Amino acid sequence: MTKKEKWEIWRKRVEDCPASGLTIPAYCAQEGISVPSFYYWRKRVADGEVSPAEKTHGAGFLPVTLTPVRLPAPAIEVRLLSGRSLKLSAPVDGQWLHTLIQPSLRCHPPTRSSASVVP
């Protein structure tokens, strides 16, 4: 039995007892419940406590949507043979980078000692 179902059963019992015309001990005996339990639940219902279902929907909380955090990509620095360098701080598509530096590579093919990429 869920908390919501239990709450509704006890709320109904507390409301039905006076209409039954029985005393509280007689009503409890008829329902098969203990007198102390009845008084406990009668107080909860009379004090205006809300049911578990109402607590989850009316507790003053707003729904929250979490989105994944994307850490910034590390900067990439490409040093060209001309002495100039390109520093790229956004995520870089490999094909785009290749297209960008390809003309420079045709004019000056890289040698082992001249090509470097610094992260």
C-alpha positions as CSV (number, residue, x, y, z in Angstrom):
1,M,0.0,0.0,0.0
2,T,1.4,3.4,-0.9
3,K,1.5,6.3,1.4
4,K,-1.2,8.1,-0.6
5,E,-3.5,5.1,-0.4
6,K,-3.0,4.8,3.4
7,W,-3.7,8.5,3.8
8,E,-6.9,8.2,1.8
9,I,-8.1,5.2,3.8
10,W,-7.5,7.0,7.1
11,R,-9.1,10.3,5.9
12,K,-12.2,8.3,4.9
13,R,-12.3,6.5,8.2
14,V,-12.1,9.8,10.1
15,E,-14.9,11.3,8.0
16,D,-17.1,8.2,8.2
17,C,-16.9,7.7,12.0
18,P,-19.3,10.4,13.0
19,A,-21.8,9.4,10.3
20,S,-21.8,5.8,11.6
21,G,-23.6,6.9,14.8
22,L,-21.1,4.7,16.8
23,T,-18.7,5.8,19.5
24,I,-15.1,5.9,18.5
25,P,-14.2,2.7,20.4
26,A,-17.2,0.9,18.8
27,Y,-16.3,2.3,15.3
28,C,-12.7,1.2,15.7
29,A,-13.8,-2.3,16.8
30,Q,-16.1,-2.6,13.8
31,E,-13.3,-1.4,11.4
32,G,-10.7,-3.6,13.1
33,I,-8.4,-0.7,13.9
34,S,-6.9,0.5,17.2
35,V,-8.4,3.4,19.1
36,P,-5.0,5.1,19.5
37,S,-4.4,4.8,15.7
38,F,-7.7,6.4,15.0
39,Y,-7.0,9.4,17.3
40,Y,-3.5,9.8,15.8
41,W,-5.0,9.9,12.3
42,R,-7.9,12.1,13.3
43,K,-5.4,14.7,14.6
44,R,-3.4,14.6,11.4
45,V,-6.5,15.0,9.3
46,A,-7.9,17.7,11.6
47,D,-4.6,19.6,11.6
48,G,-4.9,20.0,7.9
49,E,-1.8,17.9,7.1
50,V,-1.6,17.3,3.4
51,S,-1.5,13.9,1.8
52,P,1.8,12.6,0.4
53,A,0.5,13.2,-3.1
54,E,-0.3,16.9,-2.3
55,K,3.1,17.3,-0.6
56,T,4.9,16.4,-3.8
57,H,2.8,18.6,-6.0
58,G,2.3,21.7,-3.8
59,A,5.4,21.9,-1.7
60,G,6.6,25.1,-3.4
61,F,9.3,23.5,-5.5
62,L,9.6,24.2,-9.2
63,P,10.6,21.6,-11.7
64,V,14.3,21.8,-12.7
65,T,15.8,20.7,-15.9
66,L,19.5,19.9,-15.8
67,T,21.7,20.2,-18.9
68,P,25.1,18.7,-19.2
69,V,28.0,21.2,-18.8
70,R,30.4,21.2,-21.6
71,L,33.9,22.1,-20.6
72,P,35.7,24.5,-23.0
73,A,38.0,22.7,-25.4
74,P,41.6,23.4,-24.9
75,A,43.1,26.0,-27.2
76,I,45.0,24.7,-30.2
77,E,47.9,26.7,-31.6
78,V,49.1,26.0,-35.1
79,R,52.4,27.5,-36.0
80,L,52.8,28.1,-39.7
81,L,56.1,28.0,-41.6
82,S,55.7,31.7,-42.3
83,G,56.2,32.4,-38.6
84,R,52.6,33.2,-38.0
85,S,50.4,31.2,-35.7
86,L,46.7,30.4,-35.4
87,K,45.3,30.0,-31.9
88,L,41.9,28.3,-32.0
89,S,40.0,28.2,-28.7
90,A,36.7,26.8,-29.9
91,P,36.2,23.1,-30.7
92,V,37.7,22.6,-34.2
93,D,36.5,20.2,-36.8
94,G,39.5,18.3,-38.1
95,Q,38.4,18.5,-41.8
96,W,37.9,22.3,-41.5
97,L,41.4,22.7,-40.0
98,H,42.9,20.6,-42.8
99,T,41.1,22.7,-45.4
100,L,42.4,25.8,-43.7
101,I,46.1,24.9,-43.7
102,Q,46.2,22.8,-46.8
103,P,47.3,25.7,-49.1
104,S,50.2,26.4,-46.8
105,L,51.3,22.8,-46.8
106,R,51.3,22.7,-50.7
107,C,53.7,25.6,-50.8
108,H,55.9,24.5,-48.0
109,P,55.8,20.8,-47.2
110,P,56.4,20.3,-43.5
111,T,59.7,18.7,-42.4
112,R,60.0,16.8,-39.2
113,S,61.6,19.7,-37.4
114,S,59.4,22.5,-38.7
115,A,55.9,21.0,-38.1
116,S,54.6,21.4,-34.6
117,V,51.2,21.7,-32.8
118,V,51.2,23.2,-29.4
119,P,48.1,22.3,-27.2
